[in-house]
Amino acid sequence: MNPMDQAAPMFTTAEIGALHDALHEIVAEGATPGGVVVCGTRQASGTAPGARAVLSAGVVSPFTGPGTPDEHTVYDIASLTKVT
């Protein structure tokens, strides 16, 4: 089975809140200058189930100014395999 054919996991409003808090904590601790999480929802206030949630924190890069990352931000994560 092709993994791309599987349905993406859906998250509750509480789970999305926890993801958002975790993302902000990681940025505050200095582990990364910023990040984005895009996920689907089972149910969210004011949105239909299956709506997309975009969570972001921090900046795109400390070298590019105060720009906030969003769902269009592209990160090069290939080097993460070398982090120990």
C-alpha positions as CSV (number, residue, x, y, z in Angstrom):
1,M,0.0,0.0,0.0
2,N,1.2,3.5,-0.9
3,P,1.6,5.6,2.3
4,M,0.4,8.6,0.3
5,D,-3.0,6.8,-0.2
6,Q,-3.6,6.7,3.6
7,A,-5.7,9.3,5.2
8,A,-3.8,12.0,7.1
9,P,-4.3,11.9,10.9
10,M,-6.8,14.3,12.3
11,F,-6.5,16.2,15.5
12,T,-8.9,17.5,18.1
13,T,-9.0,21.1,19.2
14,A,-7.2,20.1,22.5
15,E,-4.5,18.2,20.6
16,I,-3.9,21.2,18.3
17,G,-3.6,23.4,21.3
18,A,-1.0,21.1,22.7
19,L,0.9,21.1,19.4
20,H,0.8,24.9,19.4
21,D,2.1,25.1,23.0
22,A,4.9,22.6,22.2
23,L,6.0,24.5,19.1
24,H,6.1,27.8,21.1
25,E,8.1,26.0,23.9
26,I,10.6,24.6,21.4
27,V,11.2,28.1,20.0
28,A,11.4,29.7,23.4
29,E,14.0,27.2,24.5
30,G,16.1,28.1,21.5
31,A,16.0,24.7,19.8
32,T,14.9,26.4,16.5
33,P,14.3,30.0,15.5
34,G,10.8,29.1,14.3
35,G,8.5,26.4,12.9
36,V,5.2,25.6,11.3
37,V,2.8,22.7,11.9
38,V,0.0,22.1,9.4
39,C,-2.6,19.5,10.4
40,G,-6.2,18.5,9.8
41,T,-8.9,18.8,12.5
42,R,-11.6,16.5,13.6
43,Q,-13.5,19.4,15.0
44,A,-12.5,23.0,15.8
45,S,-14.5,25.9,17.1
46,G,-16.0,27.7,14.1
47,T,-14.7,25.3,11.5
48,A,-16.0,22.2,9.9
49,P,-14.4,18.8,10.8
50,G,-11.4,18.2,8.5
51,A,-10.5,21.9,8.4
52,R,-6.8,22.7,8.2
53,A,-5.0,24.2,11.1
54,V,-1.8,26.2,10.5
55,L,0.3,26.8,13.7
56,S,3.5,28.9,13.6
57,A,5.9,30.3,16.1
58,G,9.1,32.3,16.0
59,V,10.8,33.6,12.8
60,V,11.8,32.0,9.5
61,S,15.5,32.6,10.3
62,P,17.5,34.8,12.6
63,F,19.3,36.0,9.6
64,T,16.3,37.2,7.5
65,G,14.6,39.5,9.9
66,P,11.3,39.3,11.8
67,G,9.3,37.3,9.2
68,T,6.9,34.8,10.7
69,P,6.9,31.3,9.1
70,D,3.7,30.1,7.5
71,E,2.4,27.2,5.5
72,H,4.4,28.4,2.5
73,T,7.7,28.5,4.3
74,V,10.2,25.9,2.9
75,Y,12.7,24.5,5.3
76,D,15.8,22.4,4.4
77,I,15.6,19.5,6.8
78,A,18.0,17.1,5.1
79,S,20.8,17.8,7.7
80,L,18.6,16.8,10.6
81,T,19.8,13.2,10.0
82,K,23.2,14.3,11.2
83,V,22.1,15.9,14.5
84,T,23.2,13.9,17.5
